[in-house]
Amino acid sequence: MKKSICLLVFVLILCASITSCLQSTSNPMEKAAPYFENMKKVSDSDNGTLWGKTLYGPSMFVDVQTRNLVANQQNKENTLERKGNLFFGQLPEDIIIANTKFNYCGEDWTCVIWDSDRDLQFATQILIHESWHRIQDEIGLPACGSSNQYLDETEGELLLKLELTILNSLLQDDSKDLAEGLRDAMTVRKYRQTLFPNGNENQFECHEGMAEYTAFKLLPLDNEKIRKDLVAAAITKGMDNNGFSNSFAYLTGPAYGLFLDELVPNWRNSICAGKTLPDVISTIVPIPDTVDVEEIEAITARYNATEYLSKERTRLEARDKEDATLRARFADSKWLLIPNDSIEFGFNPGERLVAYDTIGVIYTTMQLSGKFGTLEVHNGILCTNNWSCFIIPYSEGHCDAKISLAPGYAIETVDEKCYSVVKK
């Protein structure tokens, strides 16, 4: 009997050891399986109804630290290791890791940064958003960069926050007159765009805004009230963003999209045909040609936003001093110029931009990858307005960035103020 008990204990210990060993050697990225499965269910349920094309396609999650990837299918070069319905490998060094779409092994892929702590709904949202970017060219909506740096300046940001306040009010209260609220929101936008006429808000909104609208629209939810509540919560949280030049459309796009679903069911056809959201909204509510400050003040009072925007103005004007310090850092140093020779770059859309003279805008962080090599910046990089060049503060042999030059490239002196990355 004692021998039997000892044998049983030994077997249990052995089984526990084997289980522990198997768990330790399993790949944590296998947790991506339900993410891909849920994305496919969402895509199959839509079946191309929303945009005329199904969203599910080549997709991967990538670990930023290790560059390990897990994909939902094999790549065209057949280099990934299959395990069940998942495919594992490592992303090449010359591809920047971001939530995006990129060409990998001769095919467009959806890429999402790996985070094992994401819940299923949030992971699905990101997959939908980035999958829409993968197909947007095919549905007639080419990618578009933002030229709206004034949204990270005091007046532009305050007027954007007034527009967002209106949208949030409409999302949270179904008793409000939707047409009247849209007219108020468009009036504020018209005034802002009159003050800052060189932006491309409406076009950028067709890029990022439609991707985020799709992410909310296709989430399998019990009712539309929950969907509106989620968009309202995103706006409430987004009002505290550090920057809006590259992120505002994530907030406005879903809201306007849900409203237009109620008023103009086929509105997406107009977007694919080249119209913008204000173009579509103007067909159902009158948007004034000119707007004066008195009307903006009246709208501000109507939505009980006077005190909030006054406090925000005080905070933002103090922030302007920080911008002056950042500009001085570039003004007081020598520059390293990196010509944009088909460079791939990535940045955080939630970071604010700081205009630098008439030359361009300063991003806080950015990753570059191109023929020249790679660059990782965490303390400011100046991008020229025409994207022809990237600039960082530099003293000979030293910069506050991680730069790795490809063979055949070197840093050479241009003049007493500048250095440049050149091909030898």
N, C-alpha and C positions, 0 to 999 in steps of 0.2 A: 504493500500500500504506500509506504513511504517512498519507494522507488518510483511509483506511478506519479505521485504528487511532484516529486523532483523533476521528473521527465516533463510533466505538464508545465511547470514553471519555466523550465528551460525553453520549451517550445514557444510559450507566450513571449518570453524575452527575445527570442530569435525573430519572431514575427514582428515585434515592435521595432527591432533594429532594422529589419528589412524595409518596413514601412517608412521609417525615418530616413533611411538611405535613399529610397525612391523619391520621397518628397524633396530632399535636398538637391537631387539631380534633375528634378523637373524644371522646365523653363517657365518662369513666372509670366512670360508674355502669352502663354497658352490661355490666360484669362481673357484674351481678346476674342475668343470664339463666339461668345454670346453677343458681343458688340457687332461683329460682322453678320451674325444670324439675324439680329434685330433690324439692322440696316437693310438687309435683303427683304425682310417682311414688309418694311415700310415702302421700299421701292416697288415691290410686287403689288402691294395694295394700291399704290398710285397708278402704276402701269403706264406712266407717261402722260397722265391726264393733265397735270399742272402745267408742264412746259413742252409737251409733245415728244419727250424723250425720257426713257427710264434713267434713274440716277445710279443704280448699282453697277459697279464696274471695278477695275483694278484699284485696290485700296491697301494701305499699309499703315501700321503704327510703328514709330521709330523711337528708340531710347536715345535721348540727347547725349547721355554720358558715354554709352558704349557703341552707339550707332547700330546696335542690333535692331533688326526689323522682324515683324511678323505680318504676313500678307494673306489675303483671301484667295490668291491664285498664283500660279507659277509665272515668272517673268519670261520674256520672249527668248532669253538666252539660256533658259532652263538651268539656272545656277542656284536656285533656292532649294533647301532641303525640306521635303514634305513630311509632315507628321499629321496623319488624319486629314482634316480639311484645312489645315493651316500650313503655311510655308514660311520657313525661317532663313535668315541670311543677315548680311551686313550692308548698310548703305555706303556707297563709295564716298571718299573724302571730299570730292569736288561738288557734292550736292549739299546745299544748305538745308538743315533740318528746321522745319516750321510747319504750322498748320497751313497747308497750301496744296496746290497741284503742281506737279513737275513732270518732265519727261525722264523716264527711267527705262533703259534698255530698249529705246525706240518706241516707247508707248507712254501716253499720258496716264499718270497715276494720281490718286487722292492720297495725301499724306497727312497724318495726325500725330502730334507728339504723344508718346506713350506716357500714361499716368494710370497706374493700377488702382488708384483710389477713386477714379471717376465712377459715378453711378451710371446705370444703363441708359437712362434718359439723356443725361448730359453728353455722354459719349456718342449717342445716336445723333443728337443735334449737331455736334461738330462734324461728324461724318457726312450728314446731309449737306451742311453748308459747303464743305470742301468738295464734295461730289458734284454739287451744282457748278462750282468753278471749273471742274474738269470738263463739263459739257457745255459751258456757256457760249463758247465760240460756235458750236454746232446749232444753237438756237438763235443766233444772231445778236448776241450780247457780248462783244469782245471785252477783254479786261481793260480796266481804266485806273490810272493812278490818281491820287487826290492832289488838287492844287488849291487847297482851302486853309492855308496856314493861319489866316485871320481868325479862324474859329478857336485858335489857341491864344488869341489876344483878347483884351478885356471886353471891348464892345461886341466883337463877333461872338464870343462865348456867352455873354449875357443874353443876346438876342436868340441864340440857339437854345439856351435853357428856357427862355420864355416859350418858344415853339414846343419844346419837349413837355413843358408844364401843361400846355393845352392838350397835347396828345394823350398825356397820362390821365387828364381829367375825363376825356372822352372814353378812354378804355375802362375806367373804373366806374363810370356812371352812365348806364344805358339810357337813362331818362333825358339826357342832354340831346339837343338838336344836333345831329351829326353833321349835316350840311353847314350849319352856322359855325360849328366848331372848326371844320375844315377851312372855311373862309377865314376865320381868325388866324389859324396856323399859317395859311398861305399869305396872308397879309403881313405877318411878322417876317416870313421868309422873303417876301418881295422887298420889304424895307431893308433887311440885312443885305440882300444882294444888290440893292441900289447903292448902299454905302460901300460895298466891296464887290465891284462889278467884274473882277478878273478871276473869280473862282469857277469851279466846275462841280458844285454841289449836286446838281440835278443829274449829271452824267455819272458821277461817282456813286450816287445812290442806286443807279441801275446796275452797278457792279456789286458792291458789298451789300447794299440794302436788299437786293433781290435774293442773294444767297442766304441772308439771315431770315428773311421772310419765309423762304422755302423751308428752312430748318424748323421754324415754329409751326408752319402750316401743315407739314406732313407728320408731325409728332402724333402718335396714336393716343388721343385724349378722349375722355368721356363726353365732353361738351365744349362749345366754343367759349363759354364764360371762363373756363379754366385756361384756355389758350390766351384770351385777352388778359387774364390776371398774370400769366407768366410774362407776357410782353410788358405789361405795366411794371412788374417787379424788376425786369431788366432795365427799364428806363429809370426807375427810382435809384437802382444801384449805379447805373451809368452816369447819372448826374454828378457823381463824385469822381468821375474819371479824371486822370491827370491831364489828358489831352483829348481833343475832339477832331482834329484835322483828318485823321485816318480812321476814326471810330464812330463818328456821328451817325453814319448810315446804318450801323448795326442796331441803332435805336429807332431811327425814323422809318427805315424801310419796312420792318415788320408791322408797325402801327398803321402806316398808310396802306399797306397791302391788305390787312384785315378789314379796314374800313371800306376799301374799294371792292372787296369781295361781297360786301353787303349792297353797295350802290351800283357797281358796274361789273357784273360777273365775268365778262370777257375782257377785262382791262389788260390782262397779260399779253394779249395779242397785239395791243397798241405798243407796249413796251418792246416786244420783239421786233416791231416794225420801226423802231427808232424814236418813239415818243418817251418823254420822261413822266414821272409821277405828277408834277405840277401841270403838265400838258393834259393829262387825263382828268385830273381834278377840276381843271378850268372848264371842262365840258359839262360839269354838273353844278358848280358854284361859281359865282362871279369873283374874279380876283382883280382888285383895283390896279390901274396902271401906275398910279402914284400914291404914296403913303407918306403922311407927315407924322412928326413925333407925337403930336397930340393924340392921334389914333392909337399909336403904340402904347401910350400911357393909359388910355381908356381900356385897351385889351388887358394890359397888365393888372389893372384894378379889377376887371371883370373876373379874372382867374385868381384873385387874392394873392398875387405874386409880388406886390410892391415891396413889402418888407424883406422877403427872401432875396430879391435881386439887389436891393440896397446893401444888404450884408455881403452878398457875393461881390459886389463892386469894390467894397472896402478890402476884401481879401485879395482880389485879383490885382488891384492896384499895388498892393504890397509885393505881390509876386513879380511884378514888372522889374523890381530892383534885382531879383535873382537873374532875370534874363539879361540885364545889363552886365552882370558879373560874367556870365557865360560868353557874351559877345566880346567882352574885354579879353578873355582868355585867348580867343582867336586873333583879336586885333594886336595883341602884345607878343605874339609868338611867330616863329617862322612856320611855313606850311609845307606839308608833303602832299603833292598832287597825284592822284591815281586816275588816269584817264579811263573813261567808261568804254572799254572795248568788249562789248557784249557781256558785261559783268552780271552775275546773279547776286541778288542781295535780299536780305531778310531783316525785318525790324518788328518791334512791338507796336501794333496799331493803337494801343492805349496810351502811348507816350505822347506828350505834347511837343510841338515843333516851335522853334524860335527863329523868327526871320532875322537874317543877317544882311543888313544894308540892302542893296538891290541884287546881290550875288546869288542868294539862295536861302535855304533853311537848314538849321542845325537839328539833327536827330541826336538823342542821348545815346542810344545803343544801335548797333547795326552789325551784320555779318556780311562780308563780301567774299565772293569766290569767282575766279576767272582765270584767264591765261596767265596773268601776273602772279597768281598764287592765292593766298587767303588773308583776310584781315578781320579781326574781331575787336569791336570798339565798345567801350562801356562808359566813356567820359566825353562824348561829343564828336560828331562828324558832320561836316558841312557838305551838303549836296547842292550843286549849282541848279538854278531854276530849269535849265534845259537838260539836266541829268547827264551832262557831258563829262562831269568830273566829280570825284569825291576828294575831300580835303580834311586833313587832321593836323592839329598842332604838332610840330616836330622840331627837334634840335638834332644835330648830326649824331647819328647812332642811337637816338633815344626817342621814344614816343609813348604816350599812355594808351597803347593799343598792342594787341598781339598780331604781329605781321609775319607771314611766312612766304618768301618769294620763291617762285618756280624757277627751275634751272633756266639760265639764259636771261633772267631779269635782274636789274640792279637799281639802286637809288642813286641818282646823280643830281648835282647842283644845277639849278636853272639860273638863279641870280642870288643876290644877297638875301632875298626874302623867301625864296622857294626852292624846294627839292621836288623831284618827280620820279615816279617809277617808270623805267624805260626798258625796252628790250635791247639787249646788247648786240 
